[in-house]
Amino acid sequence: MSRPPGPFPVDPAAARPVFAPADSPSFRNALARVPAAVVVVATDGPAGAGGFTATAFTSVSDDPPTILVCLNRKSAQNETFRNNGVFSVNMLAAEDQAIANDFAGFTKLPAPERFRAGDWTRGITGAPMLLRARVSLDCELVDINPVATHNVMIGRVIGLTIEPPVADRPEVLLYHDRRYREI
Ligand SMILES: Cc1cc2nc3c(=O)[nH]c(=O)nc-3n(C[C@H](O)[C@H](O)[C@H](O)COP(=O)(O)O)c2cc1C
């Protein structure tokens, strides 16, 4: 693809395919290189308990405190989250890979049984909050926007917990290059 000259020098020697066409596999390979915190998104209420492991989580605004998390529309849990109207986002500690595996479905547990590992309490909204999480956000579900394959769930953060930093050992569980890492 030819491009207009830009406000920067173009080095003809650097002729690698910088602009590879983006399709689903190349996109997945690119995003696999982006380190992300591993969170468990959990809910409870009239529709029952549920939760899933996620990396598609980010801040939206601090006024009012607002986050988003993306849930695949194939998951039967979409209705659980919609009907409960509350959820938490729990950033896992480095040692909690087993909890990540349970909530990712790797251990084949039905969603309500994924809470067997870890100690849980309830936030102000009634959402389950993981006691060992490094950070937990207690959210009201204020909007759900379907985008491509996923539902973007918007959460208004009502309460939160923060664990103090730990020295001299890994603190947080990340996902990078299709495997867990600890920092
Ligand atoms: C590291 C990691 C990150 C994940 N991130 C997401 C995510 O952001 N959104 C999502 O919908 N599923 C994500 N998944 C997959 C879900 O955790 C998995 O599909 C889970 O089983 C959903 O529960 P359900 O299928 O019983 O509803 C991730 C899995 C792993 C291991």
The ligand as a Gaussian input file, in Angstrom:
#p B3LYP/6-31G(d) Opt

LIG

0 1
 C       -5.864000     -16.130000      30.794000
 C       -7.292000     -16.219000      30.322000
 C       -7.955000     -15.054000      29.961000
 C       -9.286000     -15.110000      29.526000
 N       -9.930000     -13.938000      29.211000
 C      -11.229000     -13.969000      28.863000
 C      -11.946000     -12.756000      28.639000
 O      -11.398000     -11.662000      28.791000
 N      -13.260000     -12.839000      28.280000
 C      -13.888000     -14.056000      28.129000
 O      -15.086000     -14.063000      27.780000
 N      -13.243000     -15.221000      28.349000
 C      -11.940000     -15.207000      28.717000
 N      -11.284000     -16.363000      28.974000
 C      -12.004000     -17.647000      28.814000
 C      -12.979000     -17.889000      29.970000
 O      -12.334000     -17.815000      31.228000
 C      -13.610000     -19.280000      29.809000
 O      -14.241000     -19.364000      28.546000
 C      -14.585000     -19.615000      30.896000
 O      -14.741000     -21.019000      30.870000
 C      -15.938000     -18.977000      30.718000
 O      -16.829000     -19.687000      31.538000
 P      -18.120000     -20.416000      30.902000
 O      -17.703000     -20.908000      29.543000
 O      -18.401000     -21.540000      31.827000
 O      -19.151000     -19.379000      30.876000
 C       -9.950000     -16.351000      29.417000
 C       -9.276000     -17.525000      29.779000
 C       -7.949000     -17.462000      30.231000
 C       -7.234000     -18.734000      30.627000

